[in-house]
Amino acid sequence: MRGIAVTPEFAVADTDIGMTAEQQAKLFQDFTQADAATAQKFGGTGLGLAISRKLARMMGGDMTVQSEPGKGSVFAVRLPTGAPNNKDATVAPMPAP
């Protein structure tokens, strides 16, 4: 009997300033940051989230954000494992170094 593929989700939440829908729409674009003032204060190139989402999608998953101004944000990554979701599934041990 074949099991159902498992797709774990990892999420990180914060209670910071949050983002508007307009900021969220630009967030995963190359060389773009949600707010220019934040970019000036903390630096960065605006590539981290774009690369992360592209990698997740290349592996058959996705990276998303949910946010509300004044309430914070939740970033989530879902990556399918290809492992069956059943009690008979086994995991091979890693070889010794």
ZISUL-V900295 format. One record per pair of residues at least 4 apart in sequence whose ideal C-beta (glycine too) atoms are under 7 Angstrom apart, sorted by the first residue. I is the first residue (numbers start at 1). GAP is how many residues later the second one is. D is the distance in whole Angstrom. If there is no record, write none. Layout:
i:I gap:GAP d:D
i:I gap:GAP d:D
//
This chain:
i:2 gap:82 d:7
i:3 gap:81 d:3
i:3 gap:82 d:5
i:3 gap:83 d:4
i:3 gap:86 d:6
i:4 gap:80 d:7
i:4 gap:81 d:5
i:5 gap:75 d:6
i:5 gap:76 d:7
i:5 gap:77 d:6
i:5 gap:79 d:7
i:5 gap:80 d:7
i:6 gap:75 d:5
i:6 gap:77 d:5
i:6 gap:79 d:5
i:7 gap:71 d:5
i:7 gap:72 d:7
i:7 gap:73 d:5
i:8 gap:71 d:7
i:8 gap:73 d:7
i:9 gap:67 d:6
i:9 gap:69 d:5
i:10 gap:66 d:7
i:10 gap:67 d:5
i:11 gap:63 d:6
i:11 gap:64 d:7
i:11 gap:65 d:4
i:12 gap:63 d:5
i:13 gap:59 d:6
i:13 gap:61 d:4
i:14 gap:58 d:5
i:14 gap:59 d:6
i:15 gap:57 d:4
i:16 gap:56 d:5
i:16 gap:57 d:7
i:17 gap:52 d:7
i:17 gap:53 d:7
i:18 gap:49 d:5
i:18 gap:50 d:5
i:18 gap:51 d:4
i:18 gap:52 d:6
i:18 gap:53 d:5
i:18 gap:54 d:5
i:18 gap:55 d:6
i:19 gap:4 d:4
i:19 gap:5 d:5
i:19 gap:15 d:5
i:19 gap:48 d:4
i:19 gap:50 d:7
i:19 gap:54 d:6
i:20 gap:49 d:6
i:21 gap:4 d:6
i:23 gap:4 d:6
i:23 gap:11 d:4
i:23 gap:12 d:7
i:24 gap:41 d:6
i:24 gap:43 d:6
i:26 gap:6 d:5
i:26 gap:8 d:7
i:27 gap:7 d:6
i:27 gap:22 d:6
i:27 gap:38 d:6
i:28 gap:21 d:5
i:28 gap:22 d:5
i:28 gap:25 d:5
i:29 gap:21 d:6
i:30 gap:16 d:7
i:30 gap:17 d:6
i:30 gap:20 d:5
i:31 gap:14 d:6
i:31 gap:15 d:5
i:31 gap:16 d:7
i:32 gap:14 d:5
i:33 gap:5 d:6
i:33 gap:6 d:4
i:33 gap:11 d:7
i:33 gap:13 d:5
i:34 gap:4 d:7
i:35 gap:4 d:7
i:36 gap:4 d:6
i:37 gap:4 d:6
i:38 gap:4 d:6
i:39 gap:5 d:6
i:44 gap:4 d:7
i:47 gap:4 d:6
i:48 gap:4 d:6
i:49 gap:4 d:6
i:50 gap:4 d:6
i:51 gap:4 d:6
i:52 gap:4 d:6
i:52 gap:11 d:5
i:53 gap:4 d:6
i:53 gap:10 d:4
i:54 gap:4 d:6
i:55 gap:4 d:7
i:56 gap:5 d:4
i:56 gap:6 d:6
i:56 gap:7 d:5
i:56 gap:21 d:6
i:56 gap:23 d:6
i:57 gap:4 d:7
i:57 gap:5 d:6
i:59 gap:20 d:6
i:60 gap:20 d:5
i:61 gap:16 d:7
i:61 gap:17 d:5
i:61 gap:18 d:4
i:61 gap:19 d:6
i:62 gap:16 d:6
i:63 gap:12 d:7
i:63 gap:14 d:5
i:64 gap:12 d:5
i:65 gap:8 d:6
i:65 gap:9 d:7
i:65 gap:10 d:5
i:66 gap:7 d:7
i:66 gap:8 d:5
i:67 gap:5 d:7
i:67 gap:6 d:4
i:83 gap:6 d:6
i:84 gap:5 d:5
//
